[in-house]
Amino acid sequence: MRHGTALGGGITRRGLFQGVAAVAGTLALPGVAGAAWEAVSAVGEAEEDFVERHGMSLFGDLAMPPDFPHFPYVNPDAPKGGEASGLVPTRSYNQGENTFDTLNIYVDRGIGATGVESTFDSLMAGSGDEPTAVYGLLAQSVARSRDGLAFRFRLRPQARFHDGTPVTAQDVAFSITTLKEQGHNILRLVLAEIEGAEALEDRLVEVRFAPGRSRNIPFFVAGLPVFSRAWFEGRDFQASTLEPILGSGPYRIGDFRQGSFVTIERVPDYWGADLPVNRGVNNFDRVTYRYYRDRDVGFQGFSAGEYTFRVESTSRIWANDYAFPAVREGRVVKAEVPHERPGGVQVLNFNLRRAKFADPRIREALMQAFDFESINRDIMYSFYERQDSYFKFSPSEAKGLPTPEELALLEPWRDSLPPEVFGEPVVPPVSDGSGRDREQLRRAGALLAEAGCTRRGTDLLLPTGEPFGIEFMIGTALFQPHFQRYVSTLRLLGIAGAIVLPEAAQYQRRLLDFDFDAVVSAFTGGLYPSESLLSLYGSQAADQPGSRNYAGIAHPAIDALIAIGARAQNPEDASAAGRALDRILRAGRYTMPMWYNPVDWIAYWDEFGRPERPPRYAQAGFGTWWFDPERAARANRRRG
């Protein structure tokens, strides 16, 4: 399971299917063409108020000039037409992986459908090559006040909703205000820094931020969906609904079957088709997302031609099952795609709201009992590497002893932090690969005894005298063999483990209510801390139903470092805060690091044309591809 919440920023390129998700604020790239405007830093006396520019950059110059025709990784002449289809790629806000029951993904209620985000335009859009920058979409320009607390977005006069009505500054102000007050809890948490949004003219909207705002918040706002104020009159914004919401994006909702599939259809007269940020993308007439309860069943659907593109996440399937006739005949392409993006985070969350996980020695003992080496070898074909950092492959990954800059941030919290924070960063234990490493089990037993656990026969008792049992809630059967191995090892310590696989709707509800002992989660990675981390590790989110803080992490030092990193005005300060935060999260043993794949595994029916190169920092996807009728005829896929 992978969530779309970004560790390094808050805006993704519209439409997860596009495969060019660019997270604003994740990486500093050298500017080569644009005027220098550090959109969030305090400006010097020479800087004027509200100078209009074609984009915003977090650190340094914009790579693309004002008159850029298109992003460099697209084919600007890509033909339109045909179809593409796949599984749910990522999850944002209330979206579900295995089912859906609402077409409103921006609220707490319901389980949202994939593809809805492609029906809305935002003020600005990101680049898959330049994740610290955004460029005009609905907005033709953006301007900032001298103090950086007010941003003005000037809308394009041709911007239209799908019903032909113009997109106005009033619609933008309504959307921002409504999401701040009634949106999903992640949105409400991040947008708390907004003081107001006001239409100054029909095509000019001003967004005002609180003093001391975070670095990324203007970028987050620039990536929000824009709704029609008139359409929502008399409607409950927070209601779950299967009525498509009026949008202005390149696609609209087409056919769908609740919990089975949803199809989005390209808008033939889309107002923004020829904008620089849209050239070479949105090429398919139809994109369908299919839902399967089980990854094995989903693979069978792919091999049978029910959908055309698959990002593989199961090592067993990747190693053994891509030998069906269409692969052997070259009609299905199997590929490993290297990437330059920072690694994501996949962890097992211990629910700290439950007393049995309160003691960090118990959590460390549980980590000692997890034999990654044997699981990777025996179950995952040695494809994976062990996750350790929360900011893997980024400037925010802690290494070696803390730097003076990190120590300056950590010292005020020394008395409340584990001593390991001030030494080498904590890393997961490495076993002998036997599946029952005796030394690790001895360490685990000693830690449990120190925490007050006792043995009664073959059972381990918690300090309260209750038998120690853990229920591992999984959202997909692909994790069953991994946890069966783990449960067997825990039994050697006297801990009774159980694996539960709820049906999709129940799984989603239990996640929202934090009704689990332990659960796996995964998030896309970023380079620097941003306000988005508040929903993952912030104290306020710990008891906020529907947040992504599944472990229930709550520590004032973590809150402070997220704020410092999010407000840093240069990459050096931001990465120092990230490294300090990484040390605390690792030493706290709040979650158990799992594993990551250094490449993307993709397979697709050979029906597509592709640009010469993919975007540098995107997740694998078909967003810049196009349908090729001649290839499709050769592939001879049975349409699902």
Secondary structure, 3 states (H helix, E strand, C coil): CCEEEECCCCCCCCCHHHCCCCCCCCCCCCCCCCCECECCCCCCCCCCCCCCECEEECCCECCCCCCCCCCCCCCCCCCCCCEEEEECCCECCCECCCCCCECCCCCCCCCECCCHHHHCCCCEEECCCCCCEEEECCEEEEEECCCCCEEEEEECCCCECCCCCECCHHHHHHHHHHHHHHCCHHHHHHHHHEEEEEEEECCEEEEEECCCCCCCHHHHHHCCCCCCCCCCCCCCCCCCCCCCCCCCCCEEEEEEECCCEEEEEECCCCCCCCCCCCCCCCCCCEEEEECCCCHHHHHHHHHCCCCCEEEECCHHHHHHCCCCHHHHCCCEEEEEECCCCCCCEEEEEECCCCHHHCCHHHHHHHHHCCCHHHHHHHCCCCCCEECCCCCCCCCCCCCCCCCHHHHHHHHHHHHHCCHHHHCCCCCCCCCCCCCCCHHHHHHHHHHHHHCCCEEECCEEECCCCCECEEEEECCCHHHHHHHHHHHHHHHHCCCEEEEECCCHHHHHHHHHCCCCCEEEEEEECCCCCCHHHHHHHCHHHHCCCCCCCCCCCCCHHHHHHHHHHHHCCCHHHHHHHHHHHHHHHHHCCCEEECEECCCEEEEEECCEECCCCCCCCCCCCCCCCEECHHHHHHHCCCCC
